[in-house]
Amino acid sequence: MRALDVVGVRVEMPSNNPIVLLRERDGDRYLPIWIGAPEASAIAFAQQGVVPPRPLTHDLLKDVIEAVGRRVEEVRIVAVKDNVYYAELAFDGGLTVGSRTSDAIALALRVGCPIVGDDGVLDSGGVPVPDEDEDEVEKFREFLDHITPEDFESGSEER
């Protein structure tokens, strides 16, 4: 398993589908995952520190986990099959629960736990970005600084 950081979400053109972009912490690979619009908004809200007046689904899940005295230790992206990514929530005490990757990422950002990816997932879906391409990554980060959750009004299911 490799540690991953969430770079952010964006809309892929021309399909207008949201993507969450993860970066291998100690490597040069990026992992783009197509997600649904609601999940893109949930991830963007968490990254921007937006606190809604009432809890959204991922906030509710965080509150329920805390209320029952459990803790999410890490989110694991464990497989990719037919371009669909699979994740699991790893709880204290060794319990794991399967999850859509986008939901797991949105929850990880709320609870502050690490996100890790299986080596096989990164080997099959990771895109190497050499250091000389860091300018492109910086342009993407600038784009992320100016995008809002409202930019994801409609979209498709996670792929």
Salt bridges, closest charged atoms under 4 A:
ASP5 OD1 - ARG25 NH2 2.60
GLU24 OE2 - ARG2 NE 3.84
GLU24 OE2 - ARG29 NH2 2.92
GLU39 OE2 - ARG100 NH2 2.24
ASP59 OD1 - ARG110 NE 2.79
GLU66 OE2 - LYS62 NZ 3.16
GLU73 OE2 - ARG71 NH2 3.33
GLU74 OE2 - ARG76 NE 2.62
GLU88 OE2 - ARG76 NH1 3.20
ASP92 OD1 - ARG70 NE 3.15
ASP103 OD1 - HIS58 NE2 2.90
ASP103 OD2 - ARG100 NE 3.00
ASP119 OD1 - ARG2 NE 2.97
ASP123 OD1 - ARG29 NH1 2.74
GLU134 OE2 - ARG23 NH2 3.42
GLU136 OE2 - LYS139 NZ 3.39
GLU157 OE1 - ARG100 NH1 3.02
